[in-house]
Amino acid sequence: MVTVKRWYALGALVLCALVIGLDGTVLNVALATLAADLGATTGELQWIVAAYLVTFSVFLLPAGVAGDRWGRKRLLLAGVALFGVASVFAAFAGSAATLIAARAVMGIGAAIILPLSMSVLPVIFAEHERPRAISFLTVGMALALPLGPIVGGWLLENYWWGSVFLINVPAAAVAIVAAAVLVPESRDPSPSILDILSIGLSMGGLGLLVYGVIEAPVAGWGSAKVLGSIGAGIVALLSFWIRDSLGTKEFFKNRAFTWGTAATVFAALALMGVLFVLPLRLQAVDGYSALQTGIRLIPLILGLMVTGRLAAPLTARLGHRTMIASGMLVMALGFLVGFLTRGYPWTAAWLALVGLGLGAVMVPAMDAVLAVLPPGRTGTGSGVVQTLRQVAGAFGVAGLGSLLSSIYAAHLPSTAPEAARESIVAAVRDPALAPVAREAFLSGMDGVLLACIVGAFVGALLVAVFYRASAAAVQHLDDPQRQLHPARSAVEGQ
């Protein structure tokens, strides 16, 4: 009975995470409709996406710290509620500016949900159960990748654009009820003094850094605005690192935490870059609709589900380092198949390989990270990991997007119109230019895949060489206080 209730609680956490994962992908298919119905400019469309990403990145670490201090369940419920309410405002926004503001608030809600969903796992699951719980949460969150375009495409074909935001409301309501009933409360019994300056430095630094990365593809990596934002962000984050009264620096003294986090960062860099360019290829080059594109991303999820289920026993047999490094090599192999082949049957094959590798990386990497976190600081530690993943994802989209754009533009004829040079969607509307534009885009995507191959291989090499489950990790795993944590005891007594 105890075990059943724990897994019901995990189901509630998966629902919370699925709410934000679904929204993150459903918007991509709605941008063209938003441009037409709201009269949004290209810049406004960019900020409808970017406002969410900036606040999401900025509030991840403070949310984890706040959860440790004031209660993880309490903050989690508040985050889901905030996300749901902001979704209502987004659905009925009458202008692009209102929608941008609503998206920014949704980003704050998502930043609360994500680290606290993960931080509760070590509280309610013992060491031998944790990898399996992580695999379920990882697969549940990943289901949003194809579901977003599928659901979004269907809604846009049958309802008005606001419906893509309004579907968050019933999902959030169900998640709130499930989490309120099933998830136990937990917090740090001896929280340190809250340092507003450290939190301000981390938030300001991350905000400036992510803003600069988002602006880079439009303004150029060498522009004063981009260099100034990124430079100021780095200075603020270095100041935070030097001060670091929140104690996040201490986490990185443990190799298991450092290289488990690094593995998730490398995986996020590669995955977000590919998920940015692949839907464009499927729609603009191959001619699939948004709904058909979502369906064709399913092999990625199937691969992830396979290794998500097998990760726990394989990690117990092979160890974290071997499992993570092997997973990154499988991801590199998947990207290599994508680089060498054309056509959707091959795309399905390499997506499945990338999914297999991703599951083999994420589950043991997150298990390695959570294993070494002190019981009272799982929110802060999860916030650090998720912040780095989010920043890596932003760099992946911006950096690999810039690489794609430069190669694509270089392969177009010099007589191509400026609109066609900036967008494959505009280029394929010209029957004379479309064949050349499609080949140019495929060349750009090859460049992205090549960068992903290198990134995944380098990540595998670094983990293989430097990862080690240190004595501190073993000490935390065997800490009797961890096994008798009050929140876990509350679950066991139910």
N, C-alpha and C positions, 0 to 999 in steps of 0.2 A: 504493500500500500504506500509506504514511504517513497519507494522508487517511482511509482506511478505519479504521485503528486509532484515529484521533482521534474518529471518529463512533461507534465502538464504546464508547469511553470516555464519550462523551456519553450513550449509552444507559444505561450504568451509573449516571451521575449522575441521569438521569431516573427510574430505578428507585428510587434513594435518596429523591428528592423525592416520588415517587408514594406511597411508604410512609406518609409523614406526611400527605399530602393526603387519602388515602383514609380514614385514621382520623379526620381532622377532621370529615368529613361523615357517616360511617357511624354515629357515636354518636347523632346527632339523632333517628334513627328508633327507637332502642332505649330512650329514656328512660322511656316508659310501661311497658315490660316490666321495666326495672330497678326502678321504683317498686313493681311488684307482687311480683316474685320476691325482692328484697332487703329489702322493706319500707322503702324509702328515702323520707324526707320531702321536701317541696318544696325546703327549704333544702339537704338533702343532694344532691338532684338538681342543684341549681344549682352546688354545689361540685365535683360530678363533672366538670362542664364547666369551671368556673372555675379549678380547681387546675391544669389543663393550660395554660390561657391565661396564668395568672400566671407560672408557671415558664418557659413558652415565651418570654414577653416579657422576663423578667429575664435570661435566660442568652444571648440572641442576641448582644449585643455582646461579652461576655467570651469566648464561643465563637469569634467571628471573630478576636479578639486572640490567643487561645491557638493557633488554627490557623496564623496568621502566624508565631508564635514557635516552636512545637514540631512543626509539620508538618500541612498541611491534610488530606492523605490519612489520616494516622494518626488524627487527631481525627474525621474523617468516619466511618471504620470503627468507632471507639469509640461514636460517637453512634448509628449504626444498630444496633449490638449492644445498647446500653443500651435503645433503644426496643423491640427485640424481646424482651429479657428482661422488661422491665416489662410488656409486653403479655401475657406468660404469667401473671404475677401478677394482672393485671387480669382475665383470663379466668376464673381460679379463685378470685377474691376471695369470701370468705364473708360479708362485711358491707360496708355503704356506706363505712365509715371506711377499710377496706383498699383498696377500689376508688379512693377519693379519693387515697390515698397513691400507689398505682400510677400513677394518671393524672398526678400531679405529677412523678414520675420520667420518664414518657413525654414530658412537656413539656420536660424538660431534654434528653432525647435528640433531640427534634425541633428544639430551639434550636441544637443542634450541627450537625444535618444541613443545615438550610436555608441559612444563609449560606455554609457551606463548599462546598455543591454549586455555588452561584453563583460563589464566589471562584476556583474552579479554571478556569472558562471562559477568562479572559484568559491563563492560563498555557499552555493547550494549543491555543488557537485564535488565529491571526493576526487583524489588524484586519478584513480583508475577509471572514473566515469567522465572526466573532463574532456579528453580528446574526442570522445563520441559526441558529447554535447556541443563542442565547438564545430564539429563537422555538420551537425544538423543546423546550427545557426548560420554557418557559412553557406550551405546549400540553400537554405531558406532565403537569405539575402540575395544570392545569385539568381534565384528564380525571377527576380525583377528584370533582369537583363532582356530576356525575350518577351516577358509579359507586358512590359511597358509599351513597346511599339505595337504589339498585338492589340492590347486593350485600347491604346490611344488611337490607333488606326481605325478600329471598329467604332469608337465613340465619335470620331470626327466625321465618319461616313454617315452617321445616323443622328447626331445631336450637335449642339453648338459648342464652340471651343471651350467654354467654361466647364464642360463636363469632365475634361481631363484633370481638372483640379478638384471638382466636387466628389469624385470617387474616393478621394482621400478621407472624406468625412466619415462614412460608415466604417471604413477600415480602421480609422483612428478610434472610433467609438468602441468597436469590438476589442481592440487592443487595450484600451483603458480598462474596460471591465475585466478582461482576462488577467491583466497585470495586477489590478487592485485586489482580486480574489486570490491569485495563485502565487505571486512573487512576494517573498518575505522582505521586510525592511532590513537594511544593514547600513552601518556607517563606521567611521574610524572612532573607536572609543576614546582616543586621546589626540584630537586634532591639534596641529600646530597653529600658531598665531597667523591669521590671514594677512598676507602681505599684498596690499593693493598695488604698490609700485611694480612688483614682479609680475603680477597679473596684467597690469597695464602695458608693460614692456613686451610681454609675450603676445598680447592681443594686437598692439600697434605694429609690432614687427611682422607678425604673420599677415595682418591686413595689407600692409604695404608690399610685402613680398608677393602675395598672391595677386594683388591688383596689378603689379608690374608684369607678372607672368601672363595674366589674362590680356593685358593691353599690348604685349609684345607682337603677336601676329598681325595686329592692325597698324600700330604706330611704328613698328620696327624695333628690333632688339637694340639698335644703337641710338635710339631717340633719347632725348634728355628726360622725358617723362618716365620712360621705362627704366633707364639706368638709375635715375634719381630715386624712383620708388623702390627698386630692388636693393640699391645701395643703402638707403635709409632703413629698409626692413632688416637687412643683414646686420647693420650697426645696432638696431634695437634688440635683435635676437641675441647678438653677442653680449650686449649689456645685461640682458636677462640671464644668459648662461653664466656670466661672471658673478652676478648677484645670487641667483638661483636659491632664494630662500624657500621655494616650494619643494626643493629636494629632488627635482627631476634628474639632475646630473648624476645622482647616486645610482639611478637605475642602470646607467651605461657603464658603470664599473663592473657589471656582471656580463660576461661574454655571451651567455645564453640569451639575455635580454637584448643586447646590442645586435647580435647577428640574426636572432629571430626577427627583430624589428627590421633589420636591413633586408632580409629576404622578402618581407611583405612590401617593402618600398620598391624593390626591383620588380616584383610581380605587378604592383600597381602601375609603375611607369610603363611597362610593356603592354599590359592589358588595356589601360585607358587610352593609350595611343591607338591601338588596333581598333577598339570599339568606337573611336572617333572616325576613323577613315573607312572601316568596312561597311557600315550602313550607307555611306555615301556611294561606295562602289556598287553595292547591290541595287541601289535605287537609280543613280544617275547613269552608271555604265551598263548594268545588266537589265535595267528597266523594271525592277520589281516595285510593287507598291509598299507603303509603310507596313501594312499588315503582313504581306508576303516576306518582307525583310525580317520582321520579328520572328516569324516561323522559322526562317533559315538560320537564325542564331541559336536554335535549340540544341544542335550538337555540342556546343560549348557547355551547356548546362548538363547534358547527359554525361559528358566526360567528367565534369566536376562532381556529379552525383556518385559516379562509380568510385573514384578515389576518395571522395568524402566519406563513403561508407567503409572503405578498406583502410583508411589512413590510420585509425587507432591501432588495430592489430599489427599492421605493417611497421608502424613507428615503434611499437613495443618490441618487435623482433629486430629491426634494423637500426634503431636509434634516430634521434632527431636530425643529426647532421647528415647522415646518409640519405634519409628520406627527403629532406629539404633540397639538398644538392641534386639528387636524382630528379625531383620534380621540376627543378629549373632547367635541367638538361632536356627533359621531355618537352617543356615549353619551347626551348630553343629549337628542338627538332620539328615541332609543329610550325613555328614561324618559317623554318627552312623549307618545309613542304609548300607553304604558302608562297614563298619567294620563287620557287622553281616551277610552279604549276599555274594553270588557268582553269576557269570553269567551276561551276558550283559543286559538282561531286567532289572535286579535290578540295574546295573550300570547306565543305562539310567534314572532310577527313582531317584537315589541319586544325579546324576549330575544335574537333573532338580531342585531338592530341593536346592542344593548349589547355582545354578544360581538365584533362587528366593530370597534366603537370600542375595546373593551378591548385587543384584540390590537394595534391601531394605536397605543395608548398605551404598553403595557407593554414591547414589544420595543424600540422606539427609545429609550424612557426608560432602561431598564436598560443598553442599549448605551452611551448617553451617559454614564451613571454609571461603568460599568466602564472606559470608555476613558480616563478621567482619573485612575484610581487608580494610584499607584506600584506596580510589580510586587511588591514585598515586603509591601504592605499591602492586598491585595485582600480578605483575610479580614476585617480591621477595617472597611474601607469597606462591604463587603457586609453586615456585621453592623449597621452604622449604618442602612443603607437598610431592611433587613428589620425592625429594631426599630421604626422609625418607621411602617412599613406595619402591623405588628402592633398597635401602639398606636392607629393610625388605625382599624383594623378593630374594635378593642374599643370605641372611641368611637362608631363607626358603628352597631354593634349596640346599645349602651346608649342613645345619644342618639336614634337613629331608633326604637328600641324604645319608649323613653319617649314620644316623639311619637305613635307608633301607639296606645299604651295610653291616653293622655289623650284623643285624638280619639275612639277607640272607646268609652270610658266616657262621654264627653259626649253621644254619640248614642244611648245606651241609655235606656230609660224609667227614671225615678227609682225605680220599684218593682222593678227587676231585682235578683235576689239578688247578694250580694257575690261569690260564686264565679263567677257569670256575668260580673260587671264586671271580674274579674281575668283571665278566660280565655275566649277564643272557643270553645275545645274544650268547656268546661263549658256554655257558653250554648247551643250547638247541640243539646245533649242534651234541652233543653226544647222540645217541639214548638211551643208557643205563642210562645216568645221567639226561636226560631231564625231566622225571616225577618228580624226587626228586627236581630238580632245580626249576621247576615251583611252586611246593608247598612251597619251601623255599622263593621264591620271594613273593608269596602271603602272607606269614607270615610277611615278611618285610614291605609289603604294609599295612598290618593290623596295624603294629606299627606306620607307618606314619599317617594313618587315626585316630588312637587313640590320637596321639599328636595334630592333627588338631581339634579333638573334644574338647580336653582340652583348646587349644588356643582360639577357638571360644567362648566357654562357659566363660572363664575368661574375654575375651574382652567384652562380653555382660554384665557380672557382673560389671566390672569397669565402663562402660558407664552408666549403670543404677544407680550406686551409686554416681559417681562424675560429670557426665555431667550436665551443667547448662548453659542456655543462659544468660550470665551475662549482667549487665547494659551497659557495653561497646558494646556488640553485638547489643543491642536495639538502642543505640545511633548511631552506624554506619548505621543501617537499616533505621533510620529515618532522617539521616543527609541530609538536603536539598541540600548541595553541591554535594552529591553523585548523586542525581537525576538530577542535572544540569551539570554533568561532560561534558566538551567540546566535547569529542569524541562521547558520547551518543547523545548530541545535534546535532552533524553532521549527525548521522544516522537518527534522527527524521526529520531532514530538507530535507532528500532526497526524 
